[in-house]
Amino acid sequence: MSNEVLYEVEDGVATITINRPEKYNALNKDVVDMMHSFFQKAEEDPEVRAVILTGIGEKAFAAGADITAFPGRDSKTVRPFVENGQAVCNYIESLSIPVIAAVNGFALGGGCEFAMACDIRYASSNARFGQPEINLGIIPGYGGTVRLPRLVGLGIAKELVLTGNPIKADEALRIGLVNRVFDSVEDLRNGAMELAKILVKRPGVAIKLAKQSLNNAWEMSLKDNLSYEVDVFCETFDTEDKKEGVDAFLSKRDPVFKHK
C-alpha cells in the first residue's frame, strides 16, 4: 500500500494524515480510496473512539483535487471519480465516532469538502478555505454546494462558490465554518488531540446516537427529527453507560464508560 495516507492510533484516537507534501496534499483516486479504507478501519476498531483527519506539514490540509488528472476527462469518465469522493465524504459524516478536521494551511476544493464532512473543524491561523472550482470552469462535486450553505448560510456560500475566492482562518471562524483557530500548526495539533481525548472518554453509544440525531437535522423534518430524538433518548436509558454516568454523578466521582 502507498504511504500517501498515513494511519496511527494512540490512546483511542486514530489520526489519518494525507501525505503528499510535494503536491500540497492534493486528492487523487488512490488518496481518496486509502482515506476510505482507513476510516473503515477506525470504525471497525472497538478501541478507536475518535478520529483526527489532517494533512502532513504546515502548508496544506488538502489543496483540492489533483488537477493533473482532469485533462481528457468528460462527463462520463469523471463521474466515477466524483461519485467516489462524495461517497467517502458521506461515509465520514455517517461514522459512528466523532471526526475532527485539523486544518493546517490550504483546504481548497475537495480539501474544504472533506473538512466539512467532519464533525468538528479546528484550524491553524495560516489555514485558507475555499471552493475555487469556478475558476476551472467547473463547480464543487464532493458536497461543497450542499454542506457549505448548511454550515454558513446560503448567501455566504453563494459568494464563496460563485467567486471562488478563498478566506482566511479568522473569517472562517466568524462565519461558522470552523470551531476554533489556533496560533500555530503545533497548537492546532495539540488542540485537536486534546479534544479527541475528551471525546474518547465520553459514552460511545450516546455519542453515536447524538451524532445521528444532529445529522438528521439536515435531512428530516422538525417533527420527524424530534420524534427520533425521543426514541434514541429513551434508548440510552437501557445502556450500561447511563447507569454508570448517573451513579458517578450521584457519587461525585468521574465516570468510567464502557461504551455499552
C-alpha positions in Angstrom: 0.0 0.0 0.0 1.2 3.5 -0.8 2.2 5.8 2.0 0.3 8.8 0.6 -2.1 8.5 3.5 -0.8 7.6 7.0 -2.7 5.9 9.8 -1.8 5.7 13.5 -3.7 5.1 16.7 -2.8 6.5 20.2 -4.9 6.3 23.3 -8.1 5.6 21.4 -7.6 8.3 18.8 -6.9 7.4 15.2 -5.1 10.0 13.2 -5.4 9.9 9.4 -2.9 12.1 7.6 -2.8 12.9 3.9 0.9 12.6 2.9 1.6 14.3 -0.4 3.6 17.3 0.7 5.1 17.8 -2.8 1.5 18.2 -4.2 0.1 20.2 -1.3 -1.7 17.0 -0.2 -3.9 17.1 -3.4 -6.5 14.4 -3.6 -6.3 11.8 -6.3 -8.2 8.5 -6.6 -5.6 6.5 -4.6 -5.6 9.0 -1.7 -9.4 9.1 -1.5 -9.6 5.3 -1.6 -7.0 5.0 1.1 -8.8 7.5 3.3 -11.9 5.5 2.9 -10.1 2.3 3.9 -8.6 3.9 7.0 -11.9 5.4 8.1 -13.4 2.0 7.8 -10.5 0.6 9.8 -11.1 3.2 12.5 -14.9 2.5 12.5 -14.3 -1.3 12.9 -11.7 -1.0 15.7 -13.5 -1.1 19.1 -10.5 0.6 20.7 -10.9 3.7 18.5 -13.3 6.3 19.9 -12.4 9.4 17.8 -10.6 10.3 14.6 -8.5 13.2 13.5 -8.1 14.0 9.8 -5.2 16.2 8.8 -2.5 16.9 6.2 1.2 16.5 6.5 3.3 19.5 7.1 2.2 23.1 7.6 1.3 24.2 4.1 -1.8 22.2 3.3 -4.6 20.2 4.8 -5.6 19.3 1.2 -5.3 21.7 -1.7 -8.2 20.2 -3.6 -8.3 17.6 -6.3 -5.2 16.7 -8.3 -5.9 18.8 -11.4 -3.3 16.8 -13.4 -5.9 14.1 -13.7 -8.5 16.4 -15.3 -7.3 16.8 -18.9 -9.1 14.5 -21.3 -11.9 13.7 -18.9 -15.5 14.2 -20.0 -18.9 13.9 -18.2 -18.8 10.1 -18.4 -15.2 9.5 -17.3 -15.3 12.0 -14.5 -18.5 10.6 -12.9 -16.9 7.6 -11.1 -14.3 9.9 -9.6 -16.7 12.5 -8.2 -19.2 9.9 -7.1 -16.4 8.1 -5.2 -15.3 11.3 -3.5 -18.9 12.1 -2.4 -19.3 8.6 -1.1 -16.2 8.9 1.1 -17.4 12.3 2.4 -20.8 10.8 3.2 -19.1 7.8 5.0 -17.0 10.2 7.1 -20.2 12.2 8.0 -22.1 9.0 9.0 -19.2 7.5 11.1 -20.5 6.4 14.5 -17.5 8.0 16.2 -16.6 11.8 16.1 -14.3 13.1 13.4 -12.2 16.2 13.9 -10.6 18.0 10.9 -7.3 19.6 11.9 -6.9 22.1 9.1 -3.3 23.3 8.6 -2.8 25.5 5.6 -4.8 25.2 2.4 -8.2 23.5 2.5 -9.4 24.2 -1.0 -12.0 22.4 -3.3 -12.1 18.8 -2.2 -10.0 19.6 0.8 -12.6 22.0 2.1 -15.3 19.5 1.3 -13.6 16.7 3.2 -13.2 19.1 6.2 -16.9 20.0 6.0 -17.8 16.2 6.2 -16.1 16.1 9.6 -18.0 16.8 12.7 -15.7 19.5 14.1 -13.2 21.7 12.4 -10.2 23.2 14.1 -7.8 25.4 12.1 -4.4 27.0 12.4 -4.1 30.7 11.8 -2.4 30.0 8.4 -5.4 28.0 7.2 -7.2 29.1 4.0 -10.6 27.7 3.0 -12.3 28.0 -0.4 -14.2 26.4 -3.3 -12.2 27.7 -6.3 -13.6 25.2 -8.8 -15.4 28.0 -10.7 -12.0 29.3 -11.8 -11.6 26.0 -13.7 -15.0 26.3 -15.3 -16.5 23.6 -13.0 -18.3 23.5 -9.7 -17.7 21.7 -6.4 -18.5 18.0 -6.6 -17.8 16.4 -3.2 -20.7 18.1 -1.5 -19.5 21.7 -1.4 -22.7 23.2 -2.8 -24.7 21.2 -0.2 -22.8 21.3 3.0 -21.4 24.8 2.8 -24.7 26.6 2.8 -25.9 24.4 5.6 -22.9 25.4 7.7 -22.5 29.1 6.8 -25.8 30.2 5.2 -26.9 30.4 1.6 -25.8 33.9 0.9 -22.2 33.5 2.1 -22.0 30.0 0.4 -23.0 31.5 -2.9 -20.4 34.2 -2.6 -17.7 31.7 -1.9 -18.7 29.3 -4.6 -19.5 31.8 -7.3 -16.4 33.9 -6.8 -14.0 31.1 -6.0 -12.3 33.4 -3.6 -10.6 31.8 -0.5 -11.0 33.1 3.0 -8.6 33.2 6.0 -9.0 31.2 9.2 -10.4 34.2 11.2 -13.1 34.8 8.6 -13.9 31.0 8.5 -14.3 31.2 12.3 -16.6 34.3 12.0 -19.0 32.7 9.6 -19.1 29.4 11.5 -17.1 27.2 9.1 -14.6 26.3 11.8 -15.0 25.9 15.6 -11.6 27.2 16.8 -8.5 28.8 15.4 -5.0 28.2 16.9 -1.9 30.4 16.6 0.3 27.7 15.1 0.1 24.3 13.5 1.7 22.8 16.6 -1.0 24.4 18.8 -3.6 23.1 16.3 -2.4 19.5 16.5 -2.2 19.7 20.3 -5.7 21.2 20.5 -7.2 18.6 18.2 -5.7 15.8 20.1 -6.8 17.3 23.4 -10.4 17.5 22.1 -10.2 13.9 20.7 -9.0 12.6 24.1 -12.0 14.3 25.8 -14.4 12.6 23.3 -12.7 9.2 23.8 -13.8 9.4 27.4 -17.5 10.1 26.6 -20.0 7.3 26.4 -19.8 5.7 22.9 -23.4 4.7 22.5 -24.7 8.2 23.4 -22.0 9.8 21.2 -23.2 7.7 18.2 -26.9 8.5 18.8 -26.4 12.2 19.4 -24.3 12.5 16.2 -27.0 10.8 14.2 -29.7 13.0 15.7 -27.7 16.1 14.9 -27.1 14.9 11.3 -30.8 14.3 10.9 -31.4 18.0 11.3 -30.1 18.3 7.7 -32.3 15.5 6.4 -35.5 15.2 8.4 -38.5 17.4 9.1 -38.5 19.0 12.5 -41.4 16.8 13.6 -39.6 13.6 12.5 -36.3 14.6 14.0 -37.9 15.4 17.3 -39.6 12.0 17.3 -36.2 10.4 16.5 -34.6 12.2 19.4 -37.2 10.9 21.8 -36.6 7.3 20.6 -32.8 7.5 21.0 -33.0 9.4 24.3 -35.1 6.5 25.7 -32.7 4.0 24.1 -29.8 5.5 26.1 -31.6 4.6 29.3 -31.1 0.9 28.6 -27.3 1.3 28.4 -24.6 0.4 31.0 -23.1 3.8 30.3 -26.3 5.6 31.5 -26.2 3.6 34.8 -22.5 4.4 35.2 -22.9 8.1 34.4 -25.8 8.6 36.8 -24.1 6.6 39.6 -20.9 8.6 39.1 -22.7 11.9 39.2 -24.6 11.0 42.4 -21.4 9.6 44.0 -19.4 12.7 43.0 -16.8 10.8 41.0 -15.6 10.7 37.4 -17.5 8.1 35.3 -15.7 5.3 33.6 -17.7 4.4 30.5 -17.7 1.0 28.8 -19.4 2.2 25.6 -22.2 -0.3 26.1 
